[in-house]
């Protein structure tokens, strides 16, 4: 079992893969959890983060999993279904979006606005009120959007202050997200597992039969053992039409007696259960 310090340490072998390029909120999550000097590996997609850790080219991976405004990051959830990795930590980052232009750009000349799909969604009302007739384009990350805006005076980007500074852009409008308490939850992934800390959370996937009362039977053991659920979300199961998989987060570590009892009672109540990992709750 890995010691707690090793899960959070950053040394020469502790490369952290994240959704790049440099300047993304994923990088901010890496810096928050591991420190700014942690060795980083920027990759172009969320799938690549999983692949780098699975292949051993990175010890950890950091991926966004949900936003307080836009909800779940479906790409991450789909990867969690298939991965053998474990969740070993979570990080919550406040998200402030800015409308960024090149220093020589003029607002009247903006022909397109680029950002990550989630960022465009988080600023939907502001964009409708201020730029209703300008084309919006999804790109792989908000830092990639900043890079594109830096190369073209007719392109505006939605991204954070870190990306603005990195790519030499000016902030034309600040804090444009529709919800000003906007935040994103990130997961830290590893081939290892995290030991108990006394203040933990566990994430599981549950596949149920498509019949009445299936979800109730799954949730009943949590009520019996007084284990508090923190999230439950449904996604279509990709290997069966009109079947679903439940993403469930709950308080406690897999080694806790109450959680062990829940897992024992779930046997026979679900078609399949996948334990994604137990990990310390994010501070705050």
PyMOL commands that set and color helices and strands:
alter all, ss='L'
color gray80, all
select helices_A, chain A and resi 4-8+25-34+46-54+74-82+107-109+117-122+124-130+142-151+161-166+214-224+257-266
alter helices_A, ss='H'
color red, helices_A
select strands_A, chain A and resi 16-19+40-43+60-67+71-72+86-94+98-101+112-115+135-138+155-159+170-173+183-190+200-207+229-236+244-251+272-280
alter strands_A, ss='S'
color yellow, strands_A
deselect
rebuild
show_as cartoon
